[in-house]
């Protein structure tokens, strides 16, 4: 009994001690509150995730998230200190211009969330004249929609305003002609009720009013700067988590915050919010100063307020001491605000001085360092490598923009830890073959631009004959004249070399030692130890992915002097043809079945939005890859720079053909007087919609192709093959080819689904191509078989179109080799091999005879996440 009593007392003591410990830990957290501008829903998922996943707690904050109450003014709640932080729309900029001490911390939505939902008979803002529009205050409506209405010559005074009830009932009962609504949830409510409507969206006219702005008072920033920064960063982290774990956060919101909202509603809103934030295009929470400037001038003009005001006090200043700087380092920054920075001579796009400005990869990196430290870097240009050496020797610069980590040439410089690594690319004449073994360069002359490059390459390859020439024109001329075999250039410079000095004459034909990369650092004068420590801390604080993103953007964008928009016009032309065909088809269908009019209009609008998004993505990629596009257009198979554009085009060709064929079939039936059944129509529209989704997914696949966070998915192999075959059925039918699939339903694999589909489509399209033009082949069959063992799966695709010539087999998987003449890009099998080997860890092989050809893809049953 005594033992039992002692045990109870002991555990009671432990429980009491644990409770006291938790209370002590909780008491260390700073209590703050966040006032939302609406009810709990997925619109505020990032803040809820930051609280529920402990991001606020890790930042030392105990955050209360307050739901909006009717009649509440969010700005007044923050300025009166009833809340420390607030979420509101562009009204905070107007309030700032009126003199209220507000500071913007982060901006989350990049497109307008507020739209006008109208009755079906309203198709344009012009149709709103004399109609009833349900909205909040006239000032709010003016703030959000006046520029949009002005574009159509509509005066707000000509619209009959009705007080907003924040319900859809009045609209559903046709008591109002239109209402302001959030695109993230209210259209879904109308869809569930079966109510037909149109949407007038200012974003369609490139007019945006922000709806998810995180702000605080100037007093909070002044008194608690560290807390403000901690709250902002934790909120952004919460949004990053919420957008990548939507289902988890939806469950949390439903169970803990808004049980009245069903899961389907929250899932719809989550997808809509993702399209408003655009996390793959913009940094989450980033502030677009240019946009705010335009909006500020518009507000000053429309509301006659804020004269003399700028954005300087409105946007939060970069946090200076998040690097955990010592007092000595902080004092150094206060005394030495401007740091002279030596720029490497003629090193574009890595490092360059152009039109009085520092430009290139290093310029962008130093911009990040400036944001981290508050230092301003004053660029000092050099006329030659020798001139640069003298500047450093005479201490005219405290920093050297970029230097090899193992540098011995600049004696006064101490390199930081490496932040990047690169390899050398070989540039040769167009008639030279691809170099895959450095030993084949023995006895050939290579040219480099810097002496340090020669020493480095001779260290790796003592047998190479290398010459230094700092004049790029002379380097290129020696290669073109045959006096040298190739130029060995830093990889980031290769495209620029070709475009600026050897456009249409040079190509990339090999790489040197990608396993022993040349590492890059920032050089700091040895007598500047405090500056060295500051720069090193700043580099350590910049995410590696951010630096890689900068490098990739310059690698793809390069130096714009010649711009070839041919691919863009081709894509726009195809999209335009599709759009015109759909419009023509829609008009014809009205005479057959009036009841289908609204359905067709809705599908057409969805296609238009998909086309707009596709156009935006393509335009962005074209801008980044413009130089690679030029070389692909002018040199066909010879240019490596156009590889990505060609891959995308290769994947789009068949889906676009499929859309055209399906639309043409419907048009032909109509012209021949055949009755178009509703079921056939709906099936065709669904197939067109699915094909467009595939086009969009293909863009995402290429964008995330080397992304480290891709996750394999488990799928029945039979289902995956059926999904693949869907895209080539029109071609199979038009070529009268029979497809046989021998694959058991029990066979499952864990793979990157879209990438495997791309590989299979490449092989199947090649098999179909092989039958074209061969009328003497009667047995037109393509056979797909699947086999498995304990660890691998083999997928074999066999055609009977006569086999492949022996002289083609050795080059079949090489880039830009094609057996189709001008009709082929030479990238399909090269890309397929790259995907299977690098992404799946598998193999792809081919066997051929005079009668048939078999491609075999061997992959592991389960692909491990990379």
Order of alpha helices (4+ residues) and beta strands (2+ residues): alpha-beta-alpha-alpha-beta-alpha-beta-alpha-beta-beta-beta-alpha-beta-alpha-beta-alpha-beta-beta-alpha-alpha-alpha-alpha-alpha-alpha-beta-beta-beta-alpha-beta-alpha-beta-beta-beta-beta-beta-alpha-beta-alpha-beta-alpha-beta-beta-alpha-alpha-alpha-alpha-alpha-alpha-alpha-beta-alpha-alpha-beta-beta-alpha-beta-beta-alpha-alpha-beta-beta
